[in-house]
Amino acid sequence: MSGNFVVEITSGIQHAIRDSLVSLFQTQSQSPALDSDFRCDALMSQTATSGRFKRFRRRITRSDRFIALVGDVAALFTLCYYKTLRIRFLIHSETQKLDLSVGVLFAFWHGRQFVLIPAYAFNRVVVMADLSWAGEIQTRVLTRLGYTPVRGSARRHPARALIQFNRQLRQGLGGCFAVDGPHGPIYRSKPGILFASKKSGYPIIPITASAAPALVLRRTWCQYLLPAPFSRCLIVIDKPEWRAARGETMTTDALDATLSRLTAGADAVFKENCVACSSDKKQGS
């Protein structure tokens, strides 16, 4: 989600400052002009400074005020950024008959959520957020965008998180899952959404997004897609999947195949347009 992008930038700045300090002390301690006593003092000073810096950084970044500030700024940034995008929806005919604000479970890839999260903000939807420090910021962002966050993940307290998630569904809220999140592996969904569908009786609706031009953050595990400002975006919503809701057999592999097909089709729309534009330019020249 958009909170991930802000968290990655914040963590990068913190690590850059830390590495610069460590590198400075290492350079001093390895200089041949220094005698052994001074090297020892430099190493001790390096260790003490590094420890003080870590404690200071942790005290600041883990504070409630810092998390609230970053979360509020990220939510405002997301909404303003979203307003610049030119978004087109492509919705399956069967899905158009449903009320998408209640009684459905959206399934999407973690790396495609930047466009999707603000698109369905303030629609009474419950979403799961990780229990990590990044999850604290994500929870703040999601709350500001009108979502109802439930803390938990496939690795930490999954059963408790799913129970709380289903309680919210019984109150009439819709739900959404970044099915391969929060830590991957990429394009491999977790079974939590199938469990939620079976318990609630809600259908699973695969959904994805694509954009052009867009930046793909290659160093993130999910290949996070960040549309450029004023870019064209496409949100594709597939037909509802009722098998799990009706107690029939459904596997995560089937859901993975549907989402992969949907995402490849959305990406192909922009690739075809690029090829068409290139051929038109060649003919004109």
C-alpha positions in Angstrom: 0.0 0.0 0.0 1.0 3.6 -0.2 2.2 3.3 3.4 4.9 0.8 2.2 6.3 3.4 -0.2 6.7 6.0 2.6 8.1 3.4 5.0 10.8 2.3 2.5 11.9 5.9 2.0 12.1 6.6 5.8 14.0 3.3 6.4 16.4 4.2 3.5 17.3 7.6 5.1 17.8 6.0 8.5 20.1 3.4 7.1 22.1 5.9 5.0 22.8 8.0 8.1 23.8 5.0 10.1 26.1 3.7 7.4 27.8 7.1 7.0 28.6 7.2 10.7 29.9 3.7 10.8 32.0 4.3 7.7 33.5 7.4 9.2 34.7 5.6 12.3 35.9 2.6 10.4 38.1 4.9 8.2 39.6 6.6 11.2 40.3 3.3 13.0 42.0 1.8 9.9 44.4 4.7 9.2 48.1 3.7 9.5 48.9 7.1 11.1 47.0 6.1 14.2 48.7 4.2 17.0 47.2 1.2 18.6 45.8 3.1 21.6 44.0 5.6 19.5 42.6 2.8 17.3 41.2 1.1 20.4 39.7 4.4 21.5 38.2 5.0 18.1 36.7 1.5 18.0 35.2 2.0 21.5 33.9 5.4 20.4 32.4 3.9 17.3 30.6 1.2 19.2 29.2 3.7 21.8 28.2 6.2 19.1 26.5 3.5 17.0 24.6 2.3 20.1 23.5 5.8 21.0 22.4 6.5 17.5 20.3 3.3 17.3 18.6 4.0 20.6 17.9 7.6 19.5 16.6 6.5 16.1 14.4 3.9 17.7 13.0 6.3 20.3 12.1 8.8 17.6 10.8 6.4 14.8 8.8 4.2 17.2 7.1 7.0 19.0 3.4 7.5 18.6 3.8 11.0 17.4 6.2 10.0 14.6 4.0 7.1 13.4 0.9 9.4 13.5 2.8 12.2 11.6 4.1 9.8 8.9 0.8 8.0 8.6 -1.2 11.3 8.2 1.2 12.7 5.7 1.2 9.4 3.7 -2.6 9.3 3.6 -2.8 13.0 2.4 -0.1 12.3 -0.2 -1.9 9.2 -1.4 -5.2 11.1 -1.9 -3.6 14.0 -3.6 -1.5 11.7 -5.8 -4.6 9.7 -6.7 -6.4 12.8 -7.9 -3.8 13.3 -10.6 -4.3 9.8 -12.1 -6.6 9.2 -15.1 -8.3 5.9 -14.1 -10.5 3.7 -16.2 -12.5 0.8 -14.7 -13.1 -2.5 -16.6 -15.7 -4.5 -14.6 -17.0 -8.0 -15.4 -20.7 -8.1 -16.2 -21.5 -10.5 -13.3 -19.7 -8.3 -10.9 -21.6 -5.2 -12.0 -24.7 -6.8 -10.5 -23.2 -6.9 -7.0 -22.9 -4.1 -4.4 -19.1 -3.9 -4.1 -19.3 -1.9 -0.9 -20.5 -4.8 1.2 -20.5 -8.6 1.1 -17.4 -9.2 -1.1 -13.8 -10.0 -0.6 -11.3 -8.3 -3.0 -8.1 -10.3 -3.8 -5.1 -8.5 -5.3 -1.3 -8.7 -5.6 0.6 -6.7 -3.0 2.6 -4.8 -5.6 -0.5 -3.5 -7.4 -2.3 -1.9 -4.4 -1.1 1.7 -4.8 -4.0 2.5 -7.2 -6.5 0.2 -5.6 -6.4 1.3 -2.0 -7.4 5.0 -2.6 -9.9 3.9 -5.3 -12.0 2.1 -2.6 -11.3 4.4 0.3 -14.2 5.3 2.6 -16.3 2.3 1.5 -16.6 0.4 4.8 -13.9 -2.2 4.0 -11.8 -4.2 6.5 -8.2 -4.9 5.6 -5.4 -6.8 7.4 -2.2 -4.9 8.4 1.0 -6.5 9.6 2.1 -6.4 13.3 5.5 -4.9 12.4 6.6 -1.2 12.8 5.7 -0.7 9.1 2.3 -2.2 9.9 1.8 0.6 12.5 2.2 3.2 9.9 0.0 1.3 7.4 -2.7 1.0 10.0 -2.6 4.8 10.5 -2.8 5.3 6.7 -5.6 2.9 6.2 -7.6 4.4 9.1 -7.3 7.8 7.6 -8.5 6.5 4.3 -11.7 5.1 5.9 -10.7 1.4 6.1 -11.0 -0.8 9.2 -7.6 -2.4 9.8 -7.2 -5.7 11.6 -3.7 -6.4 12.9 -2.1 -9.7 12.0 -0.4 -11.7 9.2 0.2 -15.2 7.9 3.3 -15.3 10.1 2.2 -13.6 13.3 -1.1 -14.5 15.0 -2.9 -15.6 11.8 -5.8 -17.4 13.6 -6.5 -14.4 15.9 -6.4 -12.0 12.9 -8.8 -14.1 10.8 -11.2 -14.4 13.7 -11.3 -10.6 14.1 -11.5 -10.1 10.4 -14.6 -12.4 10.2 -16.2 -10.5 13.1 -16.0 -7.3 11.0 -17.4 -9.1 8.0 -20.4 -10.3 10.0 -21.1 -6.6 10.8 -21.7 -6.0 7.1 -18.2 -4.7 6.0 -16.5 -5.8 2.8 -13.0 -7.2 2.9 -9.8 -7.0 0.9 -6.6 -9.1 0.9 -3.2 -8.4 -0.6 -3.0 -12.2 -1.0 0.7 -12.6 -1.4 1.6 -10.1 1.4 2.9 -9.0 3.6 6.3 -10.5 2.9 5.8 -12.8 -0.1 6.8 -14.9 -1.9 5.6 -12.9 -4.8 2.5 -14.0 -6.7 1.8 -16.9 -4.2 -1.4 -16.3 -2.3 -2.0 -17.3 1.3 -5.1 -19.4 2.2 -6.6 -16.8 4.6 -8.9 -15.3 2.0 -10.3 -18.8 1.2 -11.0 -19.3 4.9 -12.7 -15.9 5.2 -14.8 -16.6 2.1 -16.0 -20.0 3.5 -16.8 -18.6 6.9 -18.6 -15.4 5.7 -20.2 -16.8 2.5 -18.8 -13.8 0.6 -17.5 -14.3 -3.0 -13.9 -13.6 -3.8 -13.5 -10.9 -6.5 -10.0 -10.8 -8.2 -8.9 -7.3 -8.9 -5.8 -5.7 -10.3 -4.3 -2.5 -11.6 -1.8 -1.3 -14.2 -0.5 2.1 -15.3 1.6 3.8 -17.9 3.9 5.5 -17.4 4.8 3.9 -14.1 7.8 3.1 -12.0 8.4 -0.5 -10.8 10.4 -0.6 -7.5 12.7 -3.5 -8.4 14.3 -3.7 -5.0 11.0 -4.4 -3.3 10.0 -8.1 -3.0 6.6 -7.4 -4.6 7.9 -5.3 -7.5 5.8 -2.4 -6.3 4.1 -0.5 -9.1 4.1 3.3 -8.6 2.2 5.2 -11.4 3.7 8.4 -12.5 1.7 11.6 -11.8 -1.0 12.2 -14.4 -0.5 8.7 -15.8 -3.2 6.5 -17.3 -4.4 3.7 -15.0 -6.6 0.7 -15.5 -8.4 -1.2 -12.8 -9.7 -4.6 -13.9 -12.3 -6.4 -11.8 -13.0 -10.0 -12.7 -16.2 -12.1 -12.1 -17.0 -13.3 -8.6 -15.6 -16.6 -7.4 -18.1 -18.4 -5.3 -16.5 -21.9 -4.8 -15.0 -21.2 -1.4 -18.1 -19.4 -0.2 -20.3 -22.4 -1.1 -18.0 -24.8 0.6 -16.6 -26.3 -2.6 -13.0 -27.1 -3.2 -10.8 -24.2 -4.2 -7.0 -23.9 -4.0 -4.7 -20.9 -3.8 -3.2 -22.1 -7.1 -6.5 -21.4 -8.9 -6.6 -17.9 -7.4 -3.0 -17.3 -8.4 -3.7 -18.3 -11.9 -6.7 -15.9 -12.1 -4.8 -13.0 -10.7 -1.8 -13.6 -12.9 -4.0 -13.8 -16.0 -5.9 -10.6 -15.0 -2.7 -8.7 -14.3 -1.0 -9.8 -17.5 -4.1 -8.7 -19.4 -4.1 -5.2 -17.8 -0.4 -4.8 -18.5 -0.9 -5.9 -22.1 -3.4 -3.0 -22.7 -0.7 -0.4 -22.2 1.9 -2.4 -24.1 -0.4 -2.7 -27.1 -1.1 1.0 -27.0 2.7 1.7 -26.9 3.2 -0.5 -29.9 0.4 1.2 -31.8 1.7 4.6 -31.0 5.2 3.6 -32.2 3.9 2.2 -35.5 1.8 5.4 -36.1 4.9 7.6 -35.6 6.9 5.4 -38.1 4.1 5.7 -40.7 3.9 9.4 -40.2 7.6 9.8 -40.7 
